[in-house]
Structure formats: structure tokens, C-alpha cells
Amino acid sequence: MAENRASAAEETYPEGVPCWLDAQLADVEAGKRFYGGLFGWSFEESYGGTVWAYAEGEPVAALAQKTDGRLPTVWTVYFATPDADALTRRVHAAGGQIVAHPMPLGDLGTAALVTDPEDAVFGLWQSGTHTGFGRRHEPGTFAWAELYARDTDAANTFYGDLFHDALFGPGAEPDFGRAPLADVFPAQMPPHFLVHFRVADCAAALAEVVRLGGRVQADPFVTSYGTVGVASDDQGASFAVLER
């Protein structure tokens, strides 16, 4: 079912809910061509030269220019929080690391980057005028975030403590799962989050990835949350497509 904003009754996403994505790219114009072709997104300039992607007129993701060519080309998922400073401290106290301390982005909100104890990177978003996804759970928009971890029990403890209500609270409908790294990726791959975009047909979406210059990393496979294919764009940023 398509959703607009957090819900009809909420102004912001609850703490621990994935609420935004961005891709750090060497070539944003190439990113616009690739993802515009794959998902039908339109684009507009936003804060600090970042480009926002839109589906049906609502914001669904951002493409950002890498400031240093040595930085990885990646998609990052951001989890909502009412207090980025406090949550950053909790992440650190639980064994995670701070990559980028909370930083206001104009009146849009405050962003931070952190890691879990296995060094998987994720973002925190404290909303201002920008609450996060305008649309999700529909074709061409965010559908799921899967953490591929070496120790899923430790990951469950870390994230369960950090985001208990979003994962396990009354009425929780998590968009976030945990799986052993070796299920999909080689053993040398570091733990990481893999963002999933919903598509109508997983196999057709992967064929379009190849046509646009990307690469298929894993052919469609069945999970508890749908049929998934793993790909990378034409600059090497990994993501998944999800049919359900």
C-alpha cells in the first residue's frame, strides 16, 4: 500500500523507523540518469547542492556529490530520532562509533552518521521542515533495510536496545531486518546495510539495471519479506530491489 509521509496522523516518523536515504556518488548527473531510468524519479536541487529524487511529486531519496574520491560510493539509510545528540551518545555507549557528529542542515533537520559495534554505517535524522520520505512501500520507493551482520545475535541486542519500540513495541511494523553476511555476500565483505527499493517485477528491474550500465550481484531469491535481487549502479553503489 502506498503511504504519504509517516502516516495521515503523524508529522514525523517515530524513533528507529527508517525515514530517509542518500547516495554518495562521484557523478550525480550519472546517478540521475541511472535512477531516473530505473525508478522514474524526477530531481530537484536541495540543500548544499544535494539533489533530491521525487516520485509522484514527493521526496523519496537524495543524491549527493562525494567530497573526497576516497570515500565509498554507497547508499545510507537514516533512522528517525527526536534528539540526534542523545541518540548519538546512546550509540557510542552501546559500543558503536561516531562517524559524523550531529550537524544541522539549515531548517531541514539535523543529521549524524554512526556505526554499530561491527562497523556497519547508518544515519540518524532529527527532522525540522523535512520529516523524511514523502512516499514509501510502493514501486520506486524505499521498502526495506537489511543489515548483513557477522553476529546477528549481537546485532539484535544492539538495535533492539537502541530502537526497541520501532522493532518490538505494540503495533510495530519494522522496515528493518538482520541477516548473516554469508547468506548473500562473500565472507570478506564488511557488515553493512542494504537498502531495498520496491519494484513490480524483480527480474525485470534487474534486467533494466544491466541495460542502464549497472551490475547484478545476486539473482532473485526468496526471503521472508519478499523476492529480492541485489545490484549495483553504474558507479558501484549497491542496493536491492524487492518484489512483494
Legacy VTK file of the C-alpha trace (Angstrom):
# vtk DataFile Version 3.0
C-alpha trace
ASCII
DATASET POLYDATA
POINTS 244 float
0.000 0.000 0.000
1.321 3.438 -0.847
1.997 5.744 2.056
2.356 9.517 2.045
4.520 10.904 4.874
4.772 8.951 8.116
1.010 8.484 8.275
-2.050 10.611 7.996
-1.868 11.270 11.737
1.860 11.860 12.258
4.087 14.771 11.408
7.319 12.836 11.888
8.447 9.228 11.863
8.827 7.540 15.273
12.336 6.951 16.590
14.024 3.942 14.994
11.983 3.941 11.792
13.959 4.253 8.537
12.949 7.692 7.283
15.432 8.778 4.581
18.124 7.587 2.163
21.011 9.203 0.390
23.603 8.025 -2.100
27.138 9.401 -2.088
28.223 9.466 -5.736
31.230 10.640 -7.747
28.917 11.743 -10.580
25.478 12.987 -9.528
24.373 13.619 -13.113
25.110 9.997 -13.974
23.173 8.997 -10.847
20.181 10.988 -12.036
20.269 9.220 -15.400
20.577 5.776 -13.820
17.954 6.072 -11.091
15.649 8.235 -13.167
15.693 5.490 -15.790
15.268 2.680 -13.274
12.612 4.135 -10.977
11.151 7.037 -12.965
12.329 9.608 -10.451
12.414 13.335 -11.139
15.001 15.555 -9.461
15.415 18.988 -7.873
18.351 20.778 -6.267
18.223 20.928 -2.474
20.365 21.991 0.489
24.106 22.326 -0.154
23.868 21.190 -3.766
22.330 17.849 -2.876
19.804 16.600 -5.415
16.511 15.230 -4.145
14.661 12.498 -6.002
10.871 12.632 -6.275
8.192 10.051 -7.024
4.714 11.367 -7.792
5.861 14.780 -6.555
7.018 13.552 -3.126
10.637 13.260 -1.902
11.968 9.703 -1.714
15.797 9.931 -1.607
18.810 12.193 -2.134
21.884 12.017 -4.352
24.964 13.797 -3.028
28.340 14.605 -4.542
31.203 12.852 -2.783
33.532 15.436 -1.275
36.500 13.065 -1.386
37.120 10.461 -4.078
38.436 8.078 -1.437
35.020 7.903 0.227
32.887 4.858 -0.621
30.122 5.058 -3.209
27.181 3.931 -1.086
23.542 4.244 -0.161
22.983 5.185 3.504
19.773 4.647 5.452
18.770 7.191 8.116
16.722 6.316 11.189
14.387 8.881 12.702
15.022 10.353 16.127
13.624 13.313 18.081
17.095 14.008 19.530
20.153 13.236 17.385
22.600 14.286 20.118
21.078 11.965 22.703
20.827 9.037 20.284
24.427 9.515 19.162
25.527 9.261 22.774
23.475 6.076 23.219
25.049 4.541 20.101
28.529 5.279 21.459
27.702 3.957 24.918
26.466 0.695 23.356
29.738 0.110 21.502
29.140 1.950 18.244
31.273 4.718 16.815
30.527 8.301 15.735
31.488 8.970 12.108
29.963 12.455 11.881
28.551 14.286 14.891
25.043 15.761 14.596
25.043 18.676 12.159
22.119 20.990 11.356
21.264 21.200 7.656
19.583 24.576 7.534
15.995 24.301 8.688
15.589 20.819 7.160
16.797 18.986 10.273
19.901 17.503 11.885
21.906 14.572 10.506
24.537 12.310 12.048
26.471 9.251 10.879
27.343 6.422 13.244
28.298 2.749 13.207
27.201 -0.274 15.139
29.796 -2.402 17.014
30.597 -4.312 13.783
31.195 -1.014 11.922
28.061 -1.071 9.764
27.339 2.595 8.977
23.903 4.163 9.349
22.484 7.649 9.689
20.317 9.454 12.211
17.804 12.103 11.209
16.176 14.623 13.547
13.542 16.318 11.456
12.970 20.016 11.014
10.930 21.033 7.996
11.922 17.756 6.294
10.334 14.776 8.027
11.654 12.145 5.612
10.102 10.013 2.907
7.067 11.538 1.269
6.326 8.100 -0.177
7.481 4.611 0.734
6.405 0.974 0.293
5.360 1.466 -3.328
7.207 0.844 -6.604
10.234 3.087 -6.994
10.454 3.996 -3.296
12.072 2.673 -0.111
10.676 -0.648 1.053
13.165 -2.279 3.441
16.622 -2.027 5.046
18.504 -5.258 5.671
21.554 -5.336 7.918
24.035 -8.003 6.869
25.992 -8.774 10.033
28.587 -11.295 11.155
26.881 -11.728 14.532
23.107 -11.395 14.179
22.500 -12.092 17.869
24.734 -9.159 18.825
23.020 -7.011 16.179
19.602 -7.908 17.561
20.746 -6.876 21.035
22.291 -3.590 19.861
19.421 -2.454 17.657
16.780 -3.955 19.918
18.032 -1.792 22.767
18.501 1.253 20.524
15.173 1.073 18.653
13.066 -1.190 20.857
9.674 0.407 20.255
10.122 0.595 16.477
11.184 -3.046 16.290
9.245 -4.726 19.070
6.756 -2.248 20.526
2.957 -2.521 20.324
1.830 -2.244 16.721
5.406 -2.171 15.398
5.737 -2.904 11.668
9.510 -2.819 11.158
11.091 -1.947 7.809
14.411 -3.289 9.078
15.785 -6.855 9.270
19.030 -8.571 10.187
20.679 -11.467 8.330
24.032 -13.289 8.363
26.518 -11.702 5.985
27.380 -15.036 4.368
23.779 -15.552 3.221
24.359 -13.291 0.203
27.871 -11.810 0.287
31.451 -13.145 0.412
32.986 -13.568 3.861
35.409 -10.680 3.279
32.576 -8.189 2.747
32.248 -5.909 5.814
28.919 -5.749 7.653
26.620 -3.192 6.072
23.070 -2.041 5.436
21.497 -2.853 2.097
18.629 -0.549 1.118
15.733 -2.097 -0.802
13.521 -0.344 -3.330
10.156 -1.829 -4.145
9.528 -2.916 -7.740
6.647 -4.616 -9.521
8.880 -7.294 -11.074
12.266 -8.149 -9.562
13.683 -9.914 -12.635
12.573 -7.105 -14.964
14.125 -4.484 -12.664
17.466 -6.329 -12.667
17.383 -6.521 -16.455
16.859 -2.749 -16.523
19.800 -2.294 -14.131
22.038 -4.061 -16.653
20.624 -2.063 -19.567
21.450 1.157 -17.696
25.053 0.093 -17.099
24.745 -1.419 -13.620
25.558 -4.937 -12.468
23.578 -7.773 -10.894
25.234 -9.065 -7.709
22.592 -11.636 -6.770
19.783 -13.031 -8.916
16.274 -13.048 -7.389
15.928 -15.060 -4.185
13.008 -15.511 -1.801
13.063 -14.008 1.714
10.506 -13.707 4.492
9.712 -10.165 3.297
9.547 -10.789 -0.475
11.607 -11.647 -3.547
14.918 -9.784 -3.601
17.606 -9.097 -6.183
20.880 -7.358 -5.354
22.518 -4.957 -7.795
24.958 -2.084 -8.084
24.512 1.056 -10.124
26.905 2.199 -12.853
29.153 3.809 -10.202
29.270 0.818 -7.852
26.696 1.725 -5.170
24.931 -1.440 -4.026
21.171 -1.664 -3.475
18.400 -4.232 -3.678
15.084 -4.431 -5.494
12.158 -6.006 -3.663
9.042 -7.560 -5.173
6.157 -8.309 -2.845
LINES 1 245
244 0 1 2 3 4 5 6 7 8 9 10 11 12 13 14 15 16 17 18 19 20 21 22 23 24 25 26 27 28 29 30 31 32 33 34 35 36 37 38 39 40 41 42 43 44 45 46 47 48 49 50 51 52 53 54 55 56 57 58 59 60 61 62 63 64 65 66 67 68 69 70 71 72 73 74 75 76 77 78 79 80 81 82 83 84 85 86 87 88 89 90 91 92 93 94 95 96 97 98 99 100 101 102 103 104 105 106 107 108 109 110 111 112 113 114 115 116 117 118 119 120 121 122 123 124 125 126 127 128 129 130 131 132 133 134 135 136 137 138 139 140 141 142 143 144 145 146 147 148 149 150 151 152 153 154 155 156 157 158 159 160 161 162 163 164 165 166 167 168 169 170 171 172 173 174 175 176 177 178 179 180 181 182 183 184 185 186 187 188 189 190 191 192 193 194 195 196 197 198 199 200 201 202 203 204 205 206 207 208 209 210 211 212 213 214 215 216 217 218 219 220 221 222 223 224 225 226 227 228 229 230 231 232 233 234 235 236 237 238 239 240 241 242 243
